[in-house]
Amino acid sequence: MEMYIDPHIHLVSRTTDDYEAMRKAGIVATIEPAFWLGQPRTEVGSFKDYFSTLVGWERFRASQFGIVHYCTMGLNSKEANNVPLAEQVMELLPLFAGKEGVVAIGEIGYDDQTEAEDRFYRLQLELAKEVNLPVLIHTPHRDKKKGTTRSMDVAEEHQVDPGWVVVDHNNEETVKEVLDRGFWAAFTIYPHTKMGSERMVEIVKQYGPERIIVNSAADWGISDPLAVPKTAHLMRKMGIPEEHVRLTTYQNALTVFGLSGQMDENDWLKAPSIDQTKKLGGNSVLRGGQVPRVEGPADRVEN
Ligand SMILES: [Zn+2]
């Protein structure tokens, strides 16, 4: 039975068809990092409701398709630049960081590498230490190499253990330094870009599977919620050992985010996979007389 974890996917933007396809492809668990929404938020209440969705409705919705949903909490770097709002969001974060299923503080770090981004990144590194959670770092798309190095410098300055930090959105230019410094190196596989599955295979061939993690970062943009299983299939086809596939598309994410004490393999191995008779706050995923699916753990094998 193939099992995958997609440790970076923005499921609030995806459909129930995506959930069905993901489960069918072997994805058993997902992590949804708190991020921006394409449109800047103007009120702290929008953040509060979004954070509540991540630990509430979306977690429930995933469960209705046999996928265990976790999330990370944080103020993203883009919106850190709205300082008065960012200050209010910081006051919300400790409460949400302690909720069930929250496995890290993230995704935090730099976007344009402004002073405000630096300030709120540092505050959130301190928060992660206080609440004893791993950190998920979003590295900038512009000036990536410099931004990645700086993210790690600052994490070290705040004495955050690199073994508790996942540096995301790596490429060939950043991976060596991230691994050499003892951080976890995550890779986002976007369709029709430089960082496709083929290049991921080459990176695993070159660097091996230790501390390397594959994700889709699928959101409302052109992205692929099946990027993790597709990359795993390509790795096998290209002769990468099965154990290396397992580490990079399943176990490494579980190991580092499991440091939170909130993520355990038994969450998906022992729980009933799907029970669509359930409701959350009186709401269900079913529409207009659809028949609920109910499956026990033994029904999970579909591959
Ligand atoms: Zn993201």
Boltz pocket constraint, residues with backbone or C-beta under 6 A from the ligand:
constraints:
  - pocket:
      binder: B
      contacts: [[A, 8], [A, 10], [A, 33], [A, 35], [A, 107], [A, 217]]
      max_distance: 6.0
